[in-house]
Amino acid sequence: MSVNVKNSSASLMNRISQRWLTYPSLVELCERIVNDEHRCQTISGLAGSSLSFLVNALNERLERPIVIVTQRSEDAADLHDDLAFLMGSNRVGHFPARQILPYDFRAPQGEIMGRRISTLAGLLDKKLAVVVCPIRALMEPTISREQFINSRIHLEVGKIADMDNLVQRLLTLGFRRVSVVEEVGDFAVRGGLLDFFSPGSETPVRVEFFGDEIDTLRLFDVSDQRTIRRIDEVSLLPKREVPVTQDSLEEHLAALPENDADYLRSRYLNDPELPGLEWLAILFGISQGGLLDYFDTDAVVILDGEGSLQDEAEAIIEEGQTLYARLKEKLTKLPVPEAYYQSPEKVFASLAEHPRVDRVPFRGGRKDIIDFACMPHPSFGSRLDLLVEATTEYDALGMVSFIAVDTAGQVNRLNELIAERIGEDSKPAIEVADLKGGFVCQQGRFAILTNHEIFSRYHRRIRKKKFKEGAVISDYSSLNRGDFVVHTDHGIARYLGLETITVDNSLRDCLLLEYAEKDRLYVPVEEFNRVSKYAGKDTAPTLTHLGGPGWDKLKKKTRKAIDDMAADLIELYAKRKDRPGFSFGEDTVWLKQLEASFQFEETPDQIKAINDVKRDMTNTRPMDRLICGDVGYGKTEVAVRAAFKAIEQGKQVAVLVPTTILAQQHFQTFSERLAEFPVRVEMLSRFRTRKEQLAIVDDLAEGKVELVIGTHRLFSKDISFRDLGLLIIDEEHRFGVRHKEKLRQLKTTVDTLSMSATPIPRTLQMSMIGVRDMSLINTSPKDRLPIITEIVEFEPAIIATTILREIDRGGQIFFVHNRVQTIDSMYHYLKKIIPQARIAVAHGQMHEKSLEGIMLAFMARQHDVLLCTSIIESGLDIPNANTIIINRADRFGLAQLYQMRGRVGRSAARAYAYLLSPPVKRLKPDAVKRLRALESHSDLGSGFALAMRDLEIRGAGSLLGAKQSGFIEEVGYDMYNRLLEEAVAKLKGQELQRLPEVKFELDVEIHLSDKYVSNRQHKVDIYRRLADCHTIDEVEKIRGEIADRFGKMPLSGTNLFDAMATKVLAAVHGIEKLKLRHGKANLFFREDHQLTREMVESLRKATNCPMEFSMIGRAQVTVDLGQIKDTNRLAHVKGILGKM
């Protein structure tokens, strides 16, 4: 009898696990291990995730730790994730290879270092039941067991700990001192607070001292630096496996030959990460150990194919010898690969000291092999009738059947689809379960199926990051000295920094701005909201003459142009609302089945965009929606669902793309997603012969083709549709003027969905609500890792190492060389330095069929490296390509670089982008600025932070047209958007909800002292956020955050927050100026705001202090605060206004 869907996955997994415990093959294996520990046992017949179930049962029966060794890193990661689901993540360790090669001057990624260190700590603490690692990780040296034990630091609330000593130990352990903790291995000191992010922790820790005693320990969130919860104790682990710091490095270098030392010094100049230490430890004579040193000899070792592991181990040594030959000319004492890696002989000798189990794929007639008879489940090809037939058969045989899916949404969808075909009592259990593959075990009487097998989709593992990456608190609007800014009233200036000045004997922080002719302006804290960072064009804008009429004239001219544009857009929008169109019906079962087959979890923005599109399609007016989003954020899936919705109701769909490569990619994506439905998908581009194109054109006219994808060929006169219902346009801004005009004509009659990988600012979207329908997809796919971006010089060793590293982890590489004339020479050069790599060449001048063949072969993983021009700039989606090398990156624009970089990182694997350029000192300043911008903004969704300089502003210009783009450059984006917001509101007859300005004259200090917030950049960010507050709640939220991050606030800081709260209250109550001097508070009301009797009464009730009221001209209230203590007067005024 199968298990009902209502049963939880935990109880069902428990039942299946219990069956494994008594499975005859497992019982026999356990007996053999116990009775003959020195003999290697051989097992077979383990399909899908069955090895994980075996390991779980083996650990439970033997009660011994287990080490699993795989050939490939990806297999180790898959096994770890399966076991973590079955056994709990706290009982399973993953010890990955460093993913850096010997002689590679690169530090392992924080995520990798964290996993390795965390696993070693778990083994020392006897917390791990199973550890999974690839053979390369087993061969790599690591920190010795004794050194690791001596390196750990234990902190506990109430215990004595000297902060200076703690800081020194953190530096020794490889931690990096920063102003804000964002990544694993960071620490920061602020007064009596110490923040650190230790490997082995998912979140950083904040230690608050009271003298030398630890007062509190708190976990905090890197994204907003706020406390999550308090803890009682914490262990601090070393950041690196090699105990070398900047200080001790020089001692090691001094012991080397002079040429070697000089070469290494040049490599490490001003680089706190000390990349390459892992192999240099051998050169420095530092004692290290191996992973097996952390296990007792009774630990069981499972080899995922001993023969293939030996082959891989020998290949690793050979690879090291190739790299050794390249670098030995530069370092005379370079250690040989065998000194870095443990030799294969030594590794397998160490393994032989443990009870061993060797997994082989086939029994092959050998009687000594234990066969588990777990068979792979065939694909159902998305046919639910076959799925139901299979589960019904299992049910009749008394087997337990279980379907593992990736997301909760897929659970609901699959339940709906199966409900119509099977009785409630016979339903298989459907639950979210992180399993690599299904299998059928008739002897054990259970079957496990997975959604990717059901829907014939490649299973792409979504890795759950154990260690969170940091998120920078400051955003695009953060000001740096030298940035150009725009003051609402005074125009464009250069920001010179934050200055502390004395006003009325009180210290105040002000922004110092420089205008034309060196004129200067001090902007006080409470007016920071009137200053925004300039964003308009790459070149420096013209500074405004302070006090001159130019800025007001420019604003007036810009406002007129915006008014005209907004009026036209609103008129078009209104006309479209009145134009009749086709109203599509509600979602069908087939559409739900298509949605259920989506392999990944939709992001919130994606779901919103899908719902926006569906709502538009059910309206009676033609849809005209633009979807903007970063590369790879899921726009195509929105288009697929919209297309299928239209096709289901008898309409045809046209997908228009700017390039043939993008056409091929979309053709493949749409064909794959719609393969299980009676939908004919065709493509019109130069990838098709003339004969093929003519046949498609005829069938299109007759309605035999439901969906056609094409380039500008779709504009040809011979193209006609029987009933076109939806037009999907990708990258519309890349079409010419003539084609755009044809698109405008098409849009008037059919639903249109446009997509752009060039993001636009969300603020622009908000300003144009009711003018242009837009959906923004800003949230990155779940667990997608940021792309590590580095600027490197063109060196054969770097290029070879980079490519070999990616090939080693089973990935592919894009090598962009944007010169067709010399691309063949580059091919021969690459073959010379990496002869083992399979390299293909692709560029736009190739014959269509040749280009198509190469691209398809690359997608099918028949090539390791695609040497190509910038034809990959937009649209390509090859999840297995996770490294891109861009030659002469200094010759590309920022948007091009950003979009080319977006070709990698489309899976859950870490992606790398290397920007090859001449030495920085030989580059033009603009080129350096572009490259540095891309290198420093590697975070996901950074399209938005980065593009406020280039992409978003360009996107805004493309959307609004050339004329408006010119005005954006003139006044800066923020000012332009402010004027646009006003114009749209005015034309729609609405009133903007903006707080009026309030002037302050205070004789109290309102600022954050350098002692309290030492980093001036952070201080400016805090001031800007405060000045933008529109409610008391917003002010108080920031107050709580700052107290949490920096400790108890001094009086000047308390005054600052009271002043900002008072400013909000004053604006709400119509006060335009507030003076607090000589023990009196003067409240000056706006001309349009008169005091009512009720207001006067509420003021009198709010305080016992004497008051005077003046109603002549503008209303004024004077409050005598003589009886209030000096330090409490501002807070008292805030209290009065709060009670009005």
N, C-alpha and C positions, 0 to 999 in steps of 0.2 A: 504493500500500500504506500503510495507516495505521500509526502508531507504536505499538509495544507499550507497555502500561502501565508496564513496568519501566523504560523510558527516563526520564531525569530531565527536569524542566521546563526546566532550563538548556540541555540539548542540543537539545531540541525548539524552544525559543524561538530558539535560534541558527539552526536550519534555516529557520524561518519568516522570521527577520530577513534571512538570506542571500537568500531568494527575493525579498524586498522590494528588495534592492539592485539586482537585475537586472530588476525589474518595469518594463515598457516605459513606463508613465505616469510613474514616478519618474525614469527616465533622461531622459525628455523635459523634465520640470520642472527638473531640474538643469542641463540644457543651456541652457534658456531663461534661468535665473537668471544663469548665467555669461556668456552672450552679450549679455544686455540687462538690466543691473542696475537701471536706473532705471524700468523698466516693471513695473507690478503684474501678476503672474501670477494667474490664477483657476483654482481646482480645485473639483471636486465628486465625489460618489459615495463619501463616507467615512462609513460607518455604524459604530456601536459604538465600539470602541477603535482603529479603523483609523488615525485621525489620529495616534495615539501611535506606531504602527508606522512611519508615513510619516516623522514627525519624527526618529525614531531612525535610519532609513536615510538621510534627507537630511543629518543631521549627519555621518554616517560618510562619505558620498560627498563632501560639500563641505568638510568639516573646518573649519567656521565655527560660531561661536556662533549660537544661534537664540533669538529672543524670541517667545513666543506670547501674544497679547492676546485675552482673552475678554470677553463682555458681562457675565456673571454670576460672582460670587465662587465659587459652587459648581462651575461648569464648570472654572474654573482649578484648584481643588483636585482635582477628578477627573482632569484631564489630568496634573497633577503626579504623582499617585499611580500612574497607568498608566505614565508615563515612568520614575518611580523604580524600578518593578518591572523594566522592560525594560532600562534603562541603568545602574542602580545609583543609590542615593539621593545619593551623594556627587557625582554629575555633573549633578544636576537641582536647580534652585533654584525656590522658590515665594515670590513677592513679593506677599503678600496686601494688600488694602486695609485701612486701619486699623480699620475698623468703628466709627469715631466720625465724626460729622458736623461740618461747620464750626460754630463757635460752641458746641460741645458741651464743657462743663466736665467732661471725663472723659479718663482716660489709657487708651491702648490696652492690651489684655491682654498679659501677659508673653509668652505663646506667639506672639502676632502680632508684637510688637516683636522677639522673638528670631528669627523667620523672616525678617523684613525685613533686620535687621542682618546675620544670617548670610549671606543672599543677596548683599548688597553686598560683604561680605568675600570671598565666594567668587568674585565677579566681579573684584575687585581682584587676587586671587591667581591668576586664570586657571584656576580649578579647575572651573568650571561650563560645561557644554556647552549646556545649555538652561535658560531661565528662563521661567516661566509667571506671568502676572499678569492681573487683570481691568482693564478700562479705567479704573476709578476709581483704582486704585493708580498707574497711569501718569500720571494727572492730578494726584495728590497730590505736594506737595513732599517732599523728603527731605534728609538731611544731604549737603552738597556733597562731591564726591570729594576735594578738597583737605583739607577739615575732617576727613573720615573717616580719611585717611592719617595726619594729625597726632594723631588721638585714640587710635590703637592703642598698646598697651603689650605688649612682648615680654619674657617672663621665661624664664630658663634656669638650670638647676642649675649652681652653681659661679660664677655671675656676681654682681657687686656690685649691690645694690639697697637704697636707703634706705627703711625701712618707713614713716617719717613722711611722706616725699615721695610714696610709693606710695598711702598712705591719702588724702592730699590730692587726688591725681589721680583716685582712684576717686570721690570726692565730686563733683569737677568733671564727671566722665563720667555723673553722674546715679545712681550707686550709693547704696544706702541702708544705713547702719550699723545692725546689729542684734546681738543677743546670740547667736543661732543662725541660720546660713544655711539658708534653706528655699526661696527662690524666686529666679528669674533677677533679677539686679540687686542682690542682697543681698551684704554683706560683713561680716565680724566679725573682731575682733582679740582674741587671748588670749595675753598674754605674748609669746613669740617666734613665735607662729603667726598667720597671716593666712589666713582662708577667704574665697573669693569665688565667685560663680556668674555667669559671663559669658554674655551672649547668644552664640549660636553653639556653645555647649557643651551636651552632653546631661547632664553631671554637673558639680557644683562642684569646685573645686580648693583644696587646702590647701598653703600655702607655709610651710615651717619654715626660720627664719633661724638662722644661727650668726654672731652679730654683724651685720654688714651683708652677709654672703654668704648666697645662697640655698643652704641645705643639702639640702633635698628638695622635690620637687613631687609631690603625691599626689592622685589623683581619689578622691572619697568619695561615699558614698550619703547622700542627704538624709534617708531614712527612719530610719536608725540612726546616722548621722554616722560610720560606720566606713570605713576606707580600702578602696578597691577594688583599686587598683594604683598603682605609681609611674610617673611620666613624666619625660622629660628637659627638655621646654620647653612653653610654652603662650603663646597670644596672647590678650590681654584686650581685648574690644571695648566700645565705648560702649553704655550701657544705652538711651539715648534718641537720637532723631534730631535733637533740638534741644538745643544745649549751654547750658542755663540751669539754675542751681542756686538754692537758697533765698537764698544770699548775693548772687548777681548779679541776682536778680529785683528787689530793691529799687532797684537802679540803673536798670533798665528802667522801673519804675513811676514813678520820679522824673521821667522825661522826658515823662510823659503829663499831660494835663489833670487837675486835682485830683479832679474827680468820677469820672473814669475810673479813676484810681489807687485811690481809696477803694473803688470797687465791686469791683475785682479783688482788693484786699487782703482784703475781707470773704469773697471766694470762696476764697482761699488760706490763710486763717487756720489755722495748725496742720496743714496738709495737706502732708506731705513729698513726695507723688507729683506735686504741681504739675499737676493735670489741666487739659487744654486748651492746653498749651504748643504743640501742633502748629500750631494756627491763630494763636495769639498771637505766634508768631515773626514773622509778617508785621507785626503791630502794633508789635513791638519793633525792626523793621528788620533782623532777622537774615538774612544771606545764606543761601540754600538752593539745592539743585539738584534734578534729577529722575533717575529710574531710567535713562533712555536715555544720560545723561552717562557711565555706567559701561561703555558699549559702544563699540567702534570702528564706523566706518561700514560695514564689510563684514559686520556681523552681519545675518542674515536675519530679517525680521519676518513672522510668520504671523498674519494677522487672521482671527479666527473670525467672519466676516461683517462687512465694513467698513460696510455700510449700517446694520446694527443697532448697531454700535459708535458710529457718529456720533449716532444717535438717543439712545443711552444717555448719551453725553457731554453732549449738550444738556440731557437730563433732570436730570443731576447739577447743572448750573449753575442750572437753574430751581429745583430743590430748595433749593440754597444761598441763592437770592434770597428764598425764602419764609422761611427761618430768619433771614436777615439782617433782614428787616422786623420780626421779633419782638424782636430784641435791640438794634437801633440806637437805641431810645429810652433805653437804659441806658448805652451807650458812644458818646460823640460821635465818636471817631476809629475806629469799627469798620470794618475793611477789608472791601471788597466781595468777593463770592464769587470773582470773576475774579482777585482778588489772591491768594486762597488756592489755588484750582485753576489749573492751566494751562488756557487756553482750548482748546476743541475744535480751533479753527483752528491754534493753535500745536502742539498734540499731533500732529495729522495731518501738519502740515508737517515736523515732526521725524521722523515715521515715513517720510515720503517720501524722506528722505535715505538710507534703507537699501533693499536689495533686498526687495521685498514679495511675499507670497503671500496672496491673499484666498480664503477657503473659503466657498463658497455651497452651499445645500442641494440645488439642482437645476441640471442643465446648461441646460435650457430652450431647446434648439435652437441655442445659441451654439457655433460651431465653434472659437473661440479658447480655450474652457474645456477643461482637461485632466480627463478623467473617469477615476477610479480603479476604478469598477465594483465597489465593496465593498458588498454588500447586507446589510441586517439579517436576522438569523435569526429566524424566527417562534417564538412560544412553543410548547412541546410540551404545555402543560397538564398537566404531571406524568405524562403517559403515556409510560412507558418503552419501550413497543413502538414508538412513533413515533420516539423517540430512537434506538433500535437500528436502525430502518429507515433513518433519515437517515445515521447513521455508516456503515452497511453500503454505502449508495449512494455515499458519499464515497470509501470504500475501493475500490469497484469502478472509480471514475473516477480512481484513483491520487492522490487528494487526502490531504493530511495533516490529521487531525482531532484536536482537543485540547479537553478540558473543563476549564475553570478553576473551582475551588471555593474557598470562603473558609477552611475549616479542615481540619486533618488528619483529624478525625473524619468529615467529609463525604467525604473521599477513600475511606476504608475502607467506609463505608456504601454509597456509589454503586458501588464495585467489587463489593460483595456482590450488589447488586440487578441489576447488568448481567451478572454472571458466569453467571446462570441462562439468559440470553437470547441470548448471543453467544459465539462461539468465542474461545479465548485469543489466537489470532493476529490476530483482527479487532478486538480491543478498542481503543477510542480511548484516548489518554493522559489520565489524570486526575491533576491536580496542584493544589496550593494556588497560586493566582496572583491577584494583586490587579489585576483588570481590570474596567473599568466595564461593558463590553458586548461581546457576541460579534458576529461578522460572517462572511460567506461570500464568498470571493474565488475564483471559478472560474478566472479567468485565471492567478492565482498558484498555483492548485491547493492551497488550504488552507482550513480552516474552524475557527473558534474559537467554542466555545459556553461559556456560563456557567451556573452552577447556578440563578441566579434566573430565567433564561429557561426552563430545563428544568422548574422547579417553579412557574412563573407567580407569582413573588413579587417585590414591589418591591425593587429593589436599594438597600440602605441602606449607604453606604460607612462602613467602620469606620476612622476616621482614626488613624494612628499618630502620637502626639505626638512631635515632635522634641525638645522641651524638657520635661523632667519637672517636674511641679508639686511644690512642697515638701510634706513630710509632717511635721506637728508631732510632736516627740519625746514630749513630755508628753501624757498622756491625761486622761480624765475625772478620775482620782484625784489629779491635780496640785492642790496646796493653794495658795490665795491668802489673804492676810491678810483676816480677817473671815469666812471660810467656817466653817460648822458642821461639827463632826467628832464621831465616836463612838469613845470609848476602851473597849476590851473590858471592862475592870474597873471603870471609873469613870463611864461614861455620856456623855451629850451635852454638848459644850463648844463654845466659840468659839475658833478658831485665831487667835492674835495675832501669829504670826510665828516666825522662827527666831532663837534667841538663843544667843550664845556666852558660856558661863559658865566660871568657874574651879572645878575640883574637884580637891582634893589637889595644888594647884599646877600642874595641867594644864588646858589649854583643851579644852572639850567643847561641841559643838553640840547644842542641845535644842529641841524644839518647845515653845512656850509656849502653854498652854491656859487659858482662863478659864471657870470654872463659875458657878453661881448665887451671888449675893451677893459677886461679884468674887473668889472664891477662885481661886487659880492653881496650876497643876501643870506641872512641867518634865518632859518625856519625853525620855530620852537616845536617842542615835542607834540603839543596838542594840535599842530597844524600839519603833521607829517602826511595826513591823508590827502593833502592838496598836491603832493609830489608823487609822481610815478616814474618808473624807469622807462626811458625812451626805447621804443621798438618801432622801426619803420624801414630802415635800409641798412645794408652792411657798411656803407661809408659813413664818415662822421657828419652829423647834421650841422647846420649853421646855428650858432648861438644867437639868442635873442638879445636885443638892446634893452637893458633893464629900464623900465619907466617910459620907453618909447611907444608910439602908436602901432608899431608893426604887428605885434602879437594879436591885439584885438582885431585888426584888419584881417589877418590870416584866419582867425577863428570865424569871423563873420562870413568870409568867402567860402570857407569849408562848410559852414552851417548851411549856406545857400545851396551848395552842390548836393549836400546830404538830403536836404529837404526835397529837392527835385527828384533825386533817385528814389527816396523812400515813397514819395507820392506815386511815382510810376510803378514801383513794385506792389504797393498796396492796391493800385488800380488793377494790375494784372492778376493779383491774388483774388480780388473780388470777382473779376470776370471769370476766372477759372472755376470759382465756387458756383457760378450760375450756369456753367456749361454742362450739358448732360453727358454722362459717361456710363460705362457698364458697371453694375453693382455685382461683385462676386459674392457667392454664398458662404455659409459657415464651413468650418473645417470638416473634412470627411475622415473616415476610418483610414483610408489610404494615406492621407496627409499625416495623420497621427503615426502611422506605421513608418513613414519616411522620417519623421522627427525622432521616433524611438531608435532608429538605426544610426543616429548621429553618435559618433564614437566618444565625444567629449562632453563635459559639463558646460552648458551655456553660461556665459558671464552675465551679470545683471544688465550691463549696457546692451549686450546682444539680445537678451530677452525683450528689453524695452524696444529695441529697433524692430525686432520681428513683430511685436504687437502693434507698433506704429504702422508698419507696412500693411499688416492684415486689416487694421481699422480703416486705412486709406482705401484699400481695395474693395471693402464692403460698402464704401460711400458711393453715392450716385455721380459725384464729380470725378474727373480724371485725376489720378494720383500724379504728383510731381514731387517726389521726396529725394533728398540728398542724404546719403550715409557717409559720414566722414570717420575715419579711424586709422590708427597706426597700422603699419604693415603686419599682416598675420594675426589680426585681432578678431577675425571671424566675419568679415563682411560678405564673403562669398556664400557662406551657409544661409545668411539672410536672403540672398538672391535666389538660391536653390529652392527654398521653401516658397518664396513668392512665385517663382516660375511654375512650380508644380501645382500651386493653388490655381493659377490661371489655366494651365493645361487640362487639369481635371474637369474644368467647366467649358471645355471645347475651344479654348482660345489658343492662338499660337504665341510663341515668345521669341524675341530677337535679343541676343546679347552682343553688344557692340564693344569692341576692344581696339586699342590703338596699335598693337603689334601682333605679328604672326606667332611669336613665341607665347605671348599671353593668351592668344586664341587657342593654341594647342593645350596650354595648361587648363584653361577653363573647360575646353572640350573633354579633357580627361576627368576633371572633377565632376562636371555635370553628368557625364556618361556613367561614372562610377556610382554617384549618389542615386541616379534614377534607373540603374540597370535592372532592378527587380520589378519595374513597372512597365506597362505597354506604352513607352514613350520613345519616339525616334529623335535622337539628338544628332545633328549634323554640324559640319564646320565649313565655312567659306573663307578661304585664305589662300596664300600662295603655296601652302602645304598640299593643296588639292590640284589635280590635273584639270585642264580645261574640260575634258569629257566628264569628269566627276562633278565639276562645278555645274555644268549645264543640267545634268541629271538632278542634282539637288535643287536647282532653281525651279525646274519643272514640278518636282514633287512639293516644293514649298508653295507654289501657286495653287496646287490641287489640294493642299491641306494634309498631305501625307507625312510631312515633317512637322513635328510639334514644336521643336526648339532648334533654332539655328544660332551658331556662334560665328561671328565674322569680324573682319577688319573693315576698312573703308569700302571693301567690296560690296557690303550691304547697301551702299548708297547708289550702286549702279542702276541704270534705267531698267534693266531686265528683271530686277527683283520685285516681286509682288507677293502678297500674302492672301490666303483665303480669308483669314479672320485674325488679324494681329490684335492681341489684347494686352500685351505687356512688353515694354522696351526697357532693357537693362543696359545702362551705359557705364563702362568702367573707365576711370581716368578721363573724364570728358574734357578737362582743360588741355589735354594733349592733342586734341583734334584741331584742324585748321578752321579759319573763319567761315569758309564756304560750307564745310561739313556741319559746323555749329548751327548755321542758319537752317539747314535741312532738318537738323534735330529739333530746332524750335517749332518747325511746322509739324513734325511728327507728334511732339508732345501735346499739341492741342487736342488730339483725338484719342490717344491711347494712354493707359497708365504708364508712368515712367519712373524708374528707380535708377538714380545715379549713384555711383560709388567713387570715393576718392581716398587714396592712401595718403594724401597730403592733408594733415589735420588742420582744423581751424579752431580758433579760441572758443571755448564754451561761452564766454561772455558775449561773443558775436552772435552765437546761436540764441542766447537769451534775449538779446536786443532785437532780434528779427522774428520773434514769435508773432505769428499773425501776418508775416510778410513773406516768409520762405519756410517750407516744411523741411526740417533737418533732424537727423538722428545722429548722435555722436557715440562712437564705441571707443571709450577711453580705458576700460578695464582690461588688463592683460589676461590671457588664458590662465586658468588655475595652474599654479606651480611652474609656470614658465620662468626660466632663469634669465637674469640680465645678460647681455652680451659683453664679454670682457673685450675691451678695445685698447689696442696699444699702437703707438707710433714707433716704428723701428726702421733702422737703416737697411738698405739692400745688401744683405750678407748671405752668401750661400749656406753657411752653417745654420743660420736662423731659419731660412726658408726650408731647408731639408729637415731640420728638427721639427718644425711646425707641421709639415705635411706628414712625416712619419708618425708623429704623436696622434694625429687624427685618424690615420689608417689603422694604427694600433688599437684604437678603441672602436673600430668598425664603422667609422664615419667617412664622409666624402668632403672634398675641398673645392671651392671656387677660387680660381686664380685669375684676377681681372687684369688684363693687359690691353689698354685701349688704343693700340696702334696696329691696325690690320697689316701694314707693311712689314712689321717686324715680329709678328706673332709666331711665325714659323721658327725664327731664330730663338725666341723665348722657349718654344717647345723643345728644341734640341738642347738648350741650356738646362732645362729642368730634367730632361732624361739623363743628362750627364751626372747631375748631382744626386738624383734619386732614381736610379735605373729600375728599381723594383716597382715603382708606381705606374699604374695604368692611367695614361694621360690622353685626354681627347681635346680637340680644338674646335671652338665654335665662334662664328662671327656673322654679322649681317650680310656680308658679301658672298657667302657660300651659296651653293645651289640649294633650293628649298628642300629637296628630298634628303640631301646629305645632312643639312642642319637638323631636320626633323629626326632623322635616324640617330644622330649623335645625342640630341636632347633626350630622346626616349631611352637610349642605352644608358645614359647617365642616371635617369630616373630609375632604371631597373638595376642600378648598382653594378653595371658592367665596366664602369670607369671609376677610378679613385679621385682623379683631378679633372675638373673642367677648366681648361685654359680658354678664356673668352674675353670678349669686349664688354662694354656696358649694356649689352642686350639683356642682361639679367637684371637690369635696374628695377623693373617693377613686375609684379605678378607671379613670378616663379615660386612654387611651393614644393620644395624637396626636403622633407623633414630629416632625412639622413645626412644632409650637408650641414655640418656644424662649424666649419671653419672657412673664412673668406680672407684671402690675401689680395690687397688692392695695390698694384704697382703704380708708382708715381701718383699717390693719392693727393698730393698737393695740387694737381692739375684739375681736380674735380671740384664742383660746387658742393656746398654743404648738403643741400637737398639730395643731390645725386649720391653722395657718400652715405647719407642716412638710409636712403632706400636700398642701396646695394647691400649695406650691412644687414638690412632687414630680410635678406634672402636666407640668412642662417638664424639659428635659434628658434626654429619652428617646431621643435620637439621639446621634451623635458630634459634633454641633455644640455650640458653647459656649452655655450657657443663662444667662438673667438673671432675677432676681426683684427687683422694686422694691416696697418696703413704704412706701406713702404714709401719712403721719401728720402731725398738727399739729406745730409746733415742739417739740422734745424737752422744753424747759423747762415746757411746758404739760401734759405727760403725767404720769400716776401712776407712781410708782417701779416697780410690778409690771409695767406695760405696757412701760416702758423696758427692764426686765430681759429680758422675753420677746423683744422686737425685737432687742436687742443679742446675745442668745444665738443667734438664727437668723442674724444677720448674720455673726457670727464663726465659726460652724460651717458653712462652705460646702463642706467636703471631703466626698467621697463616703463613704458608709457612716457619715456623721457622725450618722446616726440613733442610733448606739450611744453616741458621746461625748455628744451632746446629750441623748439620752433618759434618761441616768442621772439627769437632773433632772426629766424629765417623761414622755417616751414609754415608756421601758423600765419605769420604776416603775409607770406607769399600766398598761402591758401585764401586768406581774407581778400587779398588783392585780386586773385583769380576769380573768386566768387562775385566780387562786387564790380569788377571791370577795371580797365586801365586808368580811367579818369579818377575813380575813387582811390585806386592804389597810389596815385600821385599825392593825394591829400593825406593818406596814411603816412607817407614818407615826410610830409611837411610838418604835421603836428604830432606824430607819434600815434601808435595804435590806441593806447589807453584814452587819450584825449579824443581821438576820432570816435571811438566806441561810445564815449560819454555823450558826444554830440549826436550820434546816431540814435542812441537810446532816447534822448530828449525829443528828436524829430519824430520818431515812430510813435512815441506816447502822445505827442501833440496832434499828429494826424489821426490817431485813433480816439482822440477826445479823452485821453486818460491823463492822470496827474502822477508824476514820478514821486515815489516815496523816499525822499532824501532828507536827512536831517540838516537844517540850516546851520551855518557856521556860528560858533560862539567864541568871542575874544576873551582872553584871560589876562588879568594883571594881578599877580599873586606875589606876596612877600614871603612865601615858604619855598623850601627846596623841593622840587618835583623831578627826580631823576634816579636812575639806577647807578650806584657808584661803581667805579672800576673794581673795587675790592669785592663787591657782591657779584657783578657780572663782568668778568675780566675781558671777554672777547667782544670787541666793539661791533663786529659784524652781527653777532647774536643780539646785542643791545639794540641796534637799529631795527632788526627784524621785529623785536618785541614792541618797540615804539610804533612801528608802522601798523602792526596788528591792532594795537590799542587805539590808534587814531582812526582806524576803520570801523570800530565798534559802533553799533546802532542801538544796543540795548544794554541794560545793567547786567543781565545774565552773561552776555558776551564778555564784558569787562571782568566779572567775577570768575568766569571760567579760566581766563588767562591768568588772573591773580593766583588761583589755586595751582595752576600748572607751574608758574614761576617759583612759587614757594616750595613746591614738590621738587623741582629740578635744582634750585639753588639754595634751599634752606630758608631759615627765618629771615624775613625781610626787614631791612633797616627803615628808619622813619622816613627818609627821603623817598624810598620805594613805596611805602604805604601811602604817602602823600600823592605820589604819581597816580596810583590806581584810584584814590579818592577823587583826584582832580578829573580823571577821565570819566568816572561815573557821574560826577557833578556836571561835566560838560554835556553828557547825554541827557540828563534830567533837565538842564537849563534849556537845551534846544527844544525838548518836548513841550516845555511850558512857555515858550515864546521869548526867552531871554537871549539877547544878542551879545551882551557883554557882562562879565563878572569881575569885580575888583575886590580883592581881599588885602587890605592894608591898614596898618596902625590900629588893629583891633576892631575894624569895621568891615562889613560885607556890603557892597553896593551891587544891586541887581538892576540892569538896564534892559527894559523890554523892547521888543521890536515895534516899529511904528504901526504895524497892522494887528497888534496884539494888546488889547486893553485889559486892565485888571478888573475882574468882576467882584461883586460882594462875596461870593462863595470862595474865591481865591484868597481874598484878604482874610476871611475868617479862618481858612485852613492854615494860612501862614501864621496867624496869631496863636493858633492851637499847637503849632509844630514846635514852638520854643518859648521859653520864659524871657528871652532876651528882648530888650526894648526895640521897637521898630518905628521907622518913619516912612510915610507913603507920600509920593508926589505924583499927581495926576496931570500936571501941566505939561502939555506937549506929549512926549513919550513917557510912559509910566516908569516909575523908579521906586525901588524899595531899599532902605538902608537898615541894616541889622547891626546893633551894637553888641559886639562879642566880648566886651571887656571882662565879663564874669567867667568866660570860657578860657581854659588853659591854652597857651599858645599852640602847643603841639596838637590840640584837638579841634582847632577852629575850622579847618577845612572839612574834616569829617562831620562837624556839626552843621555846616552849610549844606553838605550832601544830605544829611538827615532831614533838614527843613524842606528841601526840594522834593525829597522822596515822599513826604507826607502831604504835598500840595494836591 
